[in-house]
Every structure is written in C-alpha cells, then in structure tokens.
Amino acid sequence: MAVAHAAVSSSAASKYICTSTQTRVVNAGRHHQTLCWEEHAAAVLPSREYHHRRRHFFGKLVLHLGSNKNPVRAVGRDGLVLHRRRPKWQQIVAASPPGEELAVRTEPLTKQDLVAYLASGCKPKEKWRIGTEHEKFGFQLGTLNPITYEQIAELLDGIAERFHWERVLEDNKIIGLKLDGQSVSLEPGGQFELSGAPVTTLHQTCAELNSHLYQVKAVSEEIGVGFAGIGFQPKWPVDAIPIMPKARYDIMRNYMPKVGTYGLDMMFRTCTVQVNLDFESEADMIRKFQVGLALQPIATALFANSPFTEGKPNGYLSFRSQIWTDVDNNRTGDLPFVFDDDFGFEKYVDYALDVPMYFVYRKKHYVDCSGLSFRDFMAGKLPVLPGEFPTLSDWENHLTTIFPEVRLKCYLEMRGADGGSWRRLCALSAFWVGLLYDEESLQGALDIIGDWTVRERAMLRRKVPQQGLKVPFRDGLLKHVAQDVYKLAKDGLSRRGYKEVGFLNVIEETVRTGVTPAEMLLKLYDEKGKNIDHIFNEILY
C-alpha cells in the first residue's frame, strides 16, 4: 500500500489531511475510499482544537462504517486503525494468560538459565522497539460511579465485535482482548489497560494509542461509560471499587495487607503509563537502567497527576507514586544495587530470586504461592508443588510480580509516571526514547547523574511525590535539572530523524514553569467550588 508523507502544517491538519500516514479503507471489497488522518496533529494544534477535530473526523468515519454490515479493513503504515483480522466466524477465543509450557519440567533450572533469559533481550540498535502501556479509570457518565465488571464485559465484547479483536477468557469470563501484538487487559479494580505492540517510531505508538482510545470511546459512550486519565481514583474509596474476576488478583488481594499499608490502594485505585525499551548488551542495559532509576523522579514530577483522594486534595502531587513506598518493600523501590560496580543480569537474578512469590500457573489455574521462595521452587521444594520444578514461563511470570521504579525483563520498563491525558501518554514515551535511544543523550544523562549519591537519589524518590519539580536539589531546584534533561530528550529525538520532537511539546510548559498537571487540577478544583465532580470533565478522554 502506498504511504504518503508531507510536511506538517496547521492548514493541512485543519482539513483533516494526514501529514505523515495515509490510510486506505477498503469496504467489503466493493469500493475504495482513501482516508487520511494526521495522528500526530497534537504536535501542531492546541489541545482543545485537535480534540474537537479528531472527534468530528472519527464521528464521520463511524457513520460510514456503521452503515455497512460487512466489516472494514483499514491498513496503514501503523497497521492499527480499524483493522479487520478475520471474519467473525474465524475469531479465536484466546486461552487465559499467562503462558504455560505444555510439559512439566523434570530437570531443575539453573541460575544461568535465568540469566540467559534476561540476556536474550539484547538486540542490535536497528531492532530496538517502543512499547507503550497505559491504564485508565472507567466510570458511569450519569453518576460517576466506578464501572462495573458487567459494563466492562459489554465494552470488551463490543470492541471485539466491532473492531475484530480476539477475546481473552478466564473461567469463561471475558477479561481482555488481543490483536496484532496489542493486548487489552483489566487491572484489579477494572482499570482498562492497553499494552501496545512493539513498534519502531513514536508516530506508530501514538497512532496505536489514538486508535485504541477512539475504539473505546465509540463503544463506551453507547453504554453510558467514560474513561478518565489520572493517576489515582479521585472520588471513591477502595470498598466502592468492583473486583475483577481474575484469580491472580484474589491471591494478591489476600497477601497485600500482610506486607504493606497501601497494597489494596495500589491494586484498585492507581493508573500509570509506562514505556518499554530495548538494550543492545549487558553494558547498555546497565547504563539505561541507571539513568532510568536516577531520573525516574523527574518523570514522576513531570507527569504528576494524582492529587485527590475520596473527593479532596490528599497533600501530594503524585499520590500514586507515594503509594508505592509502602506496598511491599520486598518487591518495590529504586534498587540501589543497580549502581554497584558489579551489577549485571546475574545480580538482578539474585534480587528477583529473593522476591517472595505470588502464584504458579498450572492447568489453567493459579496456585497460591504467596510468600514462598522461588529458590525453593528451583530446588523442587515448593510446599504447594512438591517435587516440581519451575519452567521459564514460571520465571517470566515471577518477574511480572516485581514492581520497582524500573523493571528488567527482556527489556526495560520505565514505571514512574501517573496516568494522564492522551497527549501526555505519548509524551512519556517520547521523553524516555529521546534520552535512552540516542547515544549522545544517554551519555549526557549519565554525566548529569554520575556524581549523585545514594542519599540524594533516595531523597528525590521520597520528596518528589509531594513537592514535584520544586524539590530543592543541590544549588537549585529539581526543575532546573529537569530542564537540562528535557533538552537532552528533545535533542535525542531530533537526532533520531523521525520528526518526533513534537510529542514533547505538551510537557514543555511544565518543564519551564515547574507547574505539574496535578497543580493545574488543584487550581481547577478551587475554581469549581472544591467539587471533585467537576474534575471528571477535565480528565475525560
């Protein structure tokens, strides 16, 4: 299919003409209509104008598609907009995750097997990809009550039916969707998560995000549901949040109160955005891990967006970040050992082996292993599965139950940002791609953090959730460090050559002034008579 490219211009965007990607819609093989959508006009137009034009454009598209019984296939450079994968009768109902190897392992894994698993993520720069994940709160438009599982099931079925995603079931209940490397899943309190496919450019990851938000909105409005971009549930207490029918969450819900104060708040009342990035070698992983951890408080501050709890200001700019300080100290934190001279894959494996287990997945059921040792499992001495050894799938699942500010799998996850507006979701990925995927910017970041002490890093982690960019740091404020880091990210994106710098525009004012999204919400809250209900209009996708 031909792909059209043109220079970005506001006049082109004003006519809904795409400026980077041409998408062709083929309707039931009967006629062709070429539609262009500039998925990145956020970098060109003011927020409200772009949001209005995007809604207007897709509103017309829905009318066009809805008038035909036959499904539509939309194929573009991103391959993500309204994509028909197969006829309805061919749709696959996926088995419940996580993955499980077909045969039970009869020989024990060695630590070297676990190290090799992490090292298998090393790949040359030309194969580096970007994966963006974000969560959002669902609520009922009429009452602002939390979305129920029944409404979520209707939403998931609606998206699957209309946009041809594959359903994911657990105990015959729909709990997610899959399509072409993307997945939609449910967090414990019904937070709706998109885990994007690995893509090459920020244009592609943002197009994927926009396509998803359009699909969600198209179906959710029909059932009286909306979604909010914010880091912490602003109105409702934990006991008002519906529980999703996922067995792994039952295990976590029972275990969390034993090991921390905020575990249930984390599960049911937080939303985040994160980006997953690759590394070339163990040495490259170490440098990116160190930069990610040291600068994570800056990302937390730039995207701080969780200042309310149960209808009132909670005293924090990122209460979501504060919550992680007392969830389970065995599996959270800023990992000081990453800065040790001998850090590498093996040392992370040693750390992960000492993180208590949550579960093992066997025969499509979760076995409660909360608090047990993965080292005992490797020795065949797990009390709930005596004589059985773990598979690499068990190791992979175990790694997903570790929650530091930066997490290592076969890639690195940057986990320090609050959920927010759709433009900021793209900006979070842009921030880290600009820093970590350009050698000059990565080295510049290493130079900035090179003489930071353990105490200074811990201080930033402790104070940023409450003070944001106004934390005093050395001879100035954290805001001043953020300005230097922002320039590195911007220059790094420019050198990548994909015209991605515009994705950072939305955070430029925050960098300049030090005023976070949370502070803007607090100001709006005061202006609206301190009524939290008015905030929902601001954070609605």
N, C-alpha and C positions, 0 to 999 in steps of 0.2 A: 504494500500500500504506500502511496506517496505521502511524504511528510513535508508539510510546508513550514518554512521558517521566515520570520520577518522581524524587523526591529520593533522593540516595544514602543508604543506611542499611545497617549491618552485618547487620541481621536479614534484609533483602531479599537481600543477597549470600549469606547463609548458606543460603538456599533456592534458590540459583541463579536468582533472579529478576533480570532485567535492570533497570537503573535509568536507562538512557538510550536504548537502542536495542532495538526489538522486531524480531525476525527471523522471517519466516514461511517454513517449509519446505513445499514442495509436492512430493509424491512421485508421480511418473509420472501426474499428473492424476487419481489415483484417490481420494486422501483428503488432507485438510489437517491439519497439526499445527503449532500455533504454539509455537515455542521461544524462550525469552528467555535472552540471555547478556549479563551485565554485563562488557563487555570492559575496563572500567576499574576493576574491583574491586581492582586493585593499589593504587589510591589509598586504599582503605578497609581492606583486610585485611592482616595480616602476610604476608610473602613466602611462608613455607612453607605456611601455611594456604590462601592463594589458589592456589598451585601445585597442592596436593593436590586442591582442589575443582574447579579447571579441568580437571585430568586426569580426575577422576571424571565430570564432566559430559560432556566430549567422548568419553570411553570409551563412555558410553551412546549418544551420538549415532552413533558408528562402528558399534555393534551394530545400531542402527536402519537406518542407510544400507546397511550391508553385507548386510542380509537381503533386499535387493531388487535384482534385476538391472537395473531401469531406473534411469537416472541421476536425480539430485536437483538441483533448482534452489533455492538459498537466496538470498533477496533481502532486504536490509535497507537502512537509511539509508546504511550504508557500501557496500553492494552487493558485498561481498567474501567472505562466508563461504560456502564450498562452492557456488560459482556455476557452474551449467551454462550454457555459452555456446552450444553447438550439438551436435547428435548426433555420435557418433563418426565416422560416415562423412563428415561435413562438415568435420572438423577440418582446419585449414590447416597445412601444414608450411612454416614461415617460411624465407625465404632467409637466407643467412648475413649478419650485420651486418658492418661498418657500412653505412649507406646509400650508394648510388652513383647519381649522376644518369644519366639514360638517354642523354644526348648528351654527347660530349666538348666542352668549351667551346672556341670558336675565337677568342674575344677575351679579352684578359687582364683579370683582376680588378684593380680599383684599391684603394688603401688605404681609400678612402671606402666601398667595398663592404664591406670587413671591419669598419670602424667601424659601419656601418649594421646589420650583422648583430648585433653586441653590443647596439646601441641598440634593436633590435627587441624586446628583452626588457622594455622599460619598459611598465608597465601600471598602471592605477588601483588603489587600495588594495582595492576590492571584488573585484578579480580576483586578488589575491595568493593563492598556494597554498603548501603544505608538502609537500616530497618527502623521505622518509627512505630512506636506503640503509644496509645493514649486511652484513657478511661474518662467516662462522663457519667453524671448522675441523671437518672430518669425521674421525672415527676409528672403528676397528673395536672394538666393545664388548668382545670377548674378549681382545684383545691390546694395545689402544691404538695399534696401528699406524695410519699415515695411511690414509685412504680411497683406494682405487684408482679409476682412471677407469672401469673396468668396473662397480664398485659405484655410482659417480655416475651412469653411464648408466642403470643399473637404477632408481635413485632417480628420475631425471628422467622416465623412461618411466612409472614408477608414478604419479607425481604427475600427469602429462599424462593418463594413462588414467583415474585415479580422480576427478580434480578438473577435467578438461576444459581444461587449458592447451594452447596451441599450441606445438609443438616448434620449436626453432631448430637448424638443422643447419649444419655446415661440413664439406665433403668427405664428406657422407653420415654424419657422426657427430653425435650429439646433443650440443649444447654449451649449451643454455639453453631457456627457456620464456617465453611471453608470454601475458598475459591482461588485458584491460581497462585498459591503461595501466601495468600492472606488468610487470616482467621479472625472471627468474631467470637468472643468468649464472655462469660459472666464472672465478675468478682463476687465475693460472698454476699454483699448487700444489693446485688443487682446492678452494680456499676457495669456499664456497657463498654467493652474494650475492643478496639481494633488493633491487631498485631499485623503490621504491614509486611508485604513481601520484600525481600532484599532487592534493592534497585540501585542504579548507577548514579543518578543525579537527584538533587533536591527538587527539581521540577517534577520528577516522576513520583517521589514520595509525597509531595504536596498534592499532585493530581489524584493520587490514590486516596489521600485523606479527604479531599473535596468530594470525590465520587462517593465515598462511604457516607459522609455527612449528608449529602443530598439524598442518598437512598434511605437512610434512617429517617430523615425529615419527611420524605414523601410518604412513608408508611405510618410513622408515628403520629403525624397530625390527624390522620384519618381515625385513629383510636383515642384521640384526646390526650396524647402524651407529648411532652417536650424533654429536651436534654440540656443540661447546664454544664458549662465549662468553669470549674472552680476546684480548688484543692481539697476542701473539706466540706462535708454536708452542713449547710449554713443554718438549717432550721430544726431538724428533727433529732431526737435522742436515739441512742442505739436500739432501745427496745421498740422503737416505732419502725425500724427498718426490716422489711421482709427478708427471710433467709432463703437463699437459692438452693435447689435440690441437687447439691454436689457433695458426694461423700467425703472428699478430702477436706472440705470446709468444716464438716462436722468434727473431724479429728482435730483440726486447728482450733476450732471454737472451744473445745473442751480443754485443750492444752494451754492456750494463750494466757488465761488468767493466772496460771501457776507460775509464770516466768516473767511477767511484766504488768505494768499498770494500764498501758494503752493498747494492748493487743486487739481487743474487740473493736476499739475505735479505728485502728488501722484497717481491720478487715472490712468493716461495714460503712465507714464514713470518710474514706480518703479516695482521692483520684490523682493520678500522676500522668505525666508524659515523659517518655524516655526514648533515647535513640541507641541503637545497637551498631557497633562499628568494628571493623576488622583490624588485624595486625599482620605484619609481614613475617615476624620472627619473635622469638622469646625476648630478645633485647628491645624490639619495637613495642611489644606488649607491655614491658616494664615501664618504658618511658610514657606511653599513653595512660597506663594505669596510674602512675604517679601524678601526672598532670590532671587527670580526671578527678582523683581524690582531692588534691590540693585546691583545685579551682571549683570543686563542686559547690562550696558555699556561695561563690559568686553566681553560679547558675541558680541556686536556691533563691538568692536575693532578687536577681533579675526577673524571675518568674513567680515570686512570692504572691500567692493568691488565695489565702485561706484564713481570713481574719475574723470569721464569725463562728460561733458555736451556739446552737439552740436559740438563734434569733438575736444574739447580742455579740458585740466585739469580745474577743477572747484574750486580748492583750498581746497577740502575736500577728506578724505579717504572714508567716508560713507555719500555721499550727500543724499542718500535715508533717512538715519536717521535724517539729518538736516532738510529735507523737513517736517518731522512730527512735528517739533517745531512750524510750522505756517500753519497748515491745518485747524484746528478748535479746539481752546483750550477748548471748552466745552466737547469734547469727546476724547481728546488725553492727553498724558503726563505720568508722573511717579507716580501719585496718592499718595501724601504724607500721606493721611489719613489711608492708609493701615498699617502704622506703629503706629497708635494710639492704646492705650491700649484697647479701646472698639471696635476695628474693628472686623467685622464678616460678615456673609451673609447679615444681615439686613442693615448694614452700606453701603455695596456695592449696595444693592437695592435702598437705599435712593439716592446714587450717580447716579445710572442709571435712576431713575425716573426723575431726573433733566436734563438729557441729551436731547436736543431737538430731536424730531422725524424726520425721513426721509419720511416714507411711511407706509401704511397699505395695505395688500394684500387681495383683495376681488374679488370673481367671476373671478379668473384668470387674474386680472388686478391690477396694482399698483395705489393706491390713494395717491396723493401728500399731505403729511402732514408736509413738511419741515418747521422746526422752531416751530412746535406746541408741546404741553405738553402731555406727557404720563399720568401725574396725571389728567389732564382734561379728557383724554380718559377714565380713570378708573372711573371717575365720570359721564360718559355719556355725556360729554360736548365738545367733539371734534367737531369743527365747520364743518368739511367736512363730518362727520358721526354723526349727532346729534341724541342723544338717544341711540346710540350703545355702547356696552361695549367691551373691548378687551378680546381676548381669550389667553390662554397660548401660542398658536402659535404666536400671535402678540407680546407677551413679548419675546419669543425666537428670533423672527426676530429683535426686537428692540435691543436686546443685541448684535447682529451681526453688528450694526451700531455704536458701541463704539470702539475706537481704541487706548487704552492705550498701554504702552510697554508690560504689561502683562494683559491679559483679562480673566475674570472669566465668565464661563458659568456653565455647569455641570462638567467642567474640567477646567484646567488652560492652557492658550496658551502663549508660550514664543515667542514674536513677534519682537525682536530687531535686527535680523540678515539680512544682504543682501543676495540676491540670489548669487549663485556661482557654481563652478564646481560640478560634480555629487558626487565626493568623499567628498566634504565639506558639501553637503546636509546631508549625513549620519552622518558626524561628529557633526553637530549641534544637532541632536537628541541624539547622544552619550554623548555629553557634559552635557546636562541637565538631562538625565536619570541617569548618574553617580552621579550627585550632589543631585538630588531630590528623587531618588528611593532607596537610601541606607541610613539608619538611621544615621550611623556614619558620613558619608559625609555631610548629611544635617545639622547635629549638628555642624560639623566643619565649614560649611559655615555660619551658624548663629553666631558662635563665631567670625568669621572674621568681619562680618558686624555689630556686636552687638553695638559698640560704634560710628558708623558712624552717623554724624549729617545730618539733613535735608539739610543744606547748602552744605555739602560735596557730598551728593547724587546728588543734583541739579547741582553742578559744574561738576561732571563726565558726566552727561547727556548733558550738554552744550558743553563741550570741546572735548569729545571723537570723535564726527563726523569729526573733523578737525585734531586732533592730534593722535588719535588711542591709542596705548599702551604707547605712550611717554608722556602722561599727567602726570605732577608732582602730586604725592599724598603722603601727609604726609612726611615721611623721604626718599622717593624714587620715583619710577615711578609706574604707573598703571601696567606696565609689571611685576613687582615683585609680586603684588597682584595676577595677572593672573597666575603666576607660582604656587603659593600656591593653587589657586582654581583648576587649571588643575590637580594637584596631587590628590586633593580630588575627582575629577570626575573620574580619572583613577583608584584610589583605590576603589571607589564605584562600578564601572563596574566589577572590579576583584572579589569583594565580591558577586556580583550577580550570578556568577558561570556559565554564558553563553558564556564565551570566547569572550567577546565583546570589550575588551580593544583596539584591533587593529583598530577600527573605529576612534580612536582619533589620530592615527599616522600622519594623514595629517596636523593637526594643531600644532604638536609638535615643528616644527621649528619656527613657528610664535610665540609660547609661549616663546621659548628660546631666540630668537633674537629681538622680538618686531616689526619685519617687516611684515606688513599686506599684504594680496593679492592685495589691491589697490596700495601699494607702488611697488610691483613687476610689476603690469600693467603699472604704470607710468615709470618705468625704461625701460620696453619693448617699450613703446611709444617713448621715447627719442632715443632708439637704432634703431627704424624703421623710423627715419626721421620725427618724430612728425606727422605721418599719421595715423589717427584713424582707417582707413580701415584695417590695419594690425592687429589690436587688435581682430577683429572678428575671425580670425583663432585660436587665443588663447582661446577664450571663447566659441567656438562652442562645443556643445555636440556631 
